[in-house]
């Protein structure tokens, strides 16, 4: 993911962290991530906030695995295909 791609989606989504998370999850829809894998250079509280929003919207699903929480894309969400297409188009146009 390059800066130009992130900026194009961030203009639509209005959150750089949420944009980064959506690109990661929808770019790898079969992968599950622990919260620690999602931090990047961002603060834990900021990432947690965006994950909570995405889980409440049912775009992501989460589950506790021992003492850790794991997250993955909810492929049954009614907008799954549309969000994935948007991410794919952004990657093609800005990579």
N, C-alpha and C positions, 0 to 999 in steps of 0.2 A: 504494500500500500504506500503510495507516494503522497507527498504533501498536496499536490494539485487535486488528486482524487479525494482526499479527505476534505479539503476545502469545498469542493463541489457538493458533496453530500451534507457537510456541516451547514451549508447555507440553507438546505432544505430541512434538516433535522434539528439544527440549532444547538447541538451539543457535540463537541469534538470527541468526548469520551464515548458517548452513545454511538456516534458514527463509527468509531474504531471498533467497538464491540460488535455492532451489526455486521460490519465487513468481515470480521473474524469468524463470527458464528455462521453467517450465511455463506461465506466462502468455503466453510468446512462443516456442512450441516450434519455429518455423521459423528463428529467429534464432540467429546465431553471435556469440559475444562474445570479445573479447580480454580477458585477465586485467586489464589496466588499466581496462577499462570496468566491472569488477565490484567494485572496491575500495570505492566509496562513502566512508564515514567510518571504515572499518575498516582495521586494519593489514594490510600485504601478507602477512605470515607467517600471520595468522589466516585470511585468505581462501584462501591457498594450501593450508593444512591441510584446510579444508573441501572445496575443489575436488578435492584428492587422494583424500579419502575417497569422494566422489561418483563419481569416475572409477574407483576400485578396485571400487566396488559396481556399476559399469557403468550407473549411472543417467545419467551424463554421458559424453560422448565428447570426446576432445581430440586435437589434431593440431598439430604445429609448422608455422607458416607464416612462413618466413624465420627471423627471430630471435625471433619471438613465438609464443605458444601460443594457440590458439583453442579454445573450448569450446562444445558444444551438447548438447541433450537426445538421449538414445538412445531413439528411438521404438520400438525393437525389444525394449526391456527388458520382461520379463514383467509388471512392476507399473506400466508407463507409464500405462495407462488409469486405474488406481486412484489413482495419485499425482495425475494431472491432475484427476480428479474431486474429490479432497480439496481441492486448491488452489482449484478453481472454487467449491466449496461455501463455503470459508472466505471467499473474496472476496465472494460474494453475501451471506453472513450478517453480515459485519463491515465492509462498505464504506458 
